[in-house]
Amino acid sequence: MSSATASASASQRASPRPSPFQVLTGLIDRPSPGEDKNWILDLELMHHYMTHTKQILTEHHDLDNILQIWQIDLPKIAFHSDYVMHAILGFAALHKAHIEPEHAERLRESAVDHLDKALVLYRSATTPATAENANAKFVFTWIVALFAYAIPPSLPPIDAIVELFMLVKGIDAILAETWFWVSQGPFAPILTRGFQEAIDTPLESYRVPEGMDFGVAHLDFMIGVDAMLPDDRRTCAVILAELKAIYDTVLQSRASCSVAQIMCFPKQDSGNFAQLVKRRVPQALIILAYHCVLLDLLDSRWWINGWSSRVLRDVLGSLDEQWRHWIQWPVQVILLDKQQPLGSSSELVV
């Protein structure tokens, strides 16, 4: 082997794995290096954000203090943090693409370009949390997570949800790191209300799916149905226990749905679980199908609309017939009860 070939091979081995964001947006064009930015479009995006804040980030109509956080305090932070400003403009571009489909391609390119720049700036500015940067770090992490759900993925749904698991797993770490300073600043009402309450599902539109009280306890038996490696079985048991806890919370509260809790699933052993899902391990896919029921509670939001049904269809197509009866209830709740177009009948044999 020549020295040049050896060097190239070593370089390939050393090259880092693309970030989840890069993987999810791999089919969206980026501007050429050095290409001039359209600053008029950026002004349009900031105007769009300011005039559509409620539709973009919150559904509350009666909590003016929460709206003020997103409409006044967040832009103030962005004026002192370039990566937050890029994140706002990128997320606004995705929302504008959602309501203006005739301009969607151009707007999504702008959105991805802004988030690319934001992530580079965020990484270059990575320092321990301080009173000066805590709010920026806190809100940036959440905008990136919402952005990742809002962008049309460049992967099959199961692989896309794996990348999302990897992307959002750092949210808790950032929250823990920044909690003290954030609780002293403009975002304090969000923390003291449990964050999720600031972006919950209004009572009048909230509906616990019929049969949810049956829960997921029967899946304990499912984990033991077939042979599994001990570590894989342990991972599934841990993730299932976490899923049970979220189901219990939803059933007990009924009046609100924790967006944060659902989006941050799984918090425990997320890397190993993501790999089981990626390998299409049946037990992991079945647990994922029951997580789709929780995602479906958020389906009215523009940035997550359709995720639950896409992932569940992919799970259904990835399971052998012997496993399909385990996901009969998620299929009923998400695909059949909504009377969505189902394609060939064979796709939904459970």
Number of C-alpha atoms within 10 A of each C-alpha: 6 7 8 9 10 11 12 12 12 11 11 10 10 9 9 8 9 10 11 19 23 16 16 23 20 15 12 20 14 16 13 7 6 6 7 8 11 9 9 8 14 18 12 15 24 18 14 17 24 16 12 16 17 16 13 20 22 18 17 17 10 8 11 9 12 20 19 13 17 21 18 12 15 19 18 13 18 18 11 13 19 16 25 30 23 24 28 25 28 30 30 29 27 27 27 22 19 18 11 11 11 10 12 17 14 14 23 26 18 27 28 28 20 23 26 19 15 24 18 11 16 19 10 9 13 10 10 10 19 14 13 12 19 22 25 23 24 23 21 24 21 18 17 23 20 17 24 25 19 19 22 18 20 15 15 12 19 23 22 23 24 19 22 22 22 17 18 23 20 14 21 15 11 19 19 11 17 21 17 15 19 25 16 13 13 19 20 18 18 18 16 11 10 13 17 17 19 22 19 19 24 14 11 7 10 15 13 15 17 10 10 17 13 9 15 17 12 10 19 13 9 15 21 12 11 9 8 13 8 9 10 17 15 14 20 22 19 15 20 23 15 15 23 16 13 19 20 15 15 18 17 11 10 14 16 20 26 22 19 18 15 19 21 20 18 22 17 15 14 20 15 14 23 22 15 19 21 17 13 17 16 21 25 25 26 26 22 24 27 25 23 22 23 24 21 20 22 23 16 12 17 17 22 19 16 15 20 26 23 17 23 26 19 17 23 23 15 16 19 11 11 9 18 19 13 18 20 15 19 25 24 15 19 23 19 14 11 9 10 10 8 12 8 8 7 9 12 17 13 18
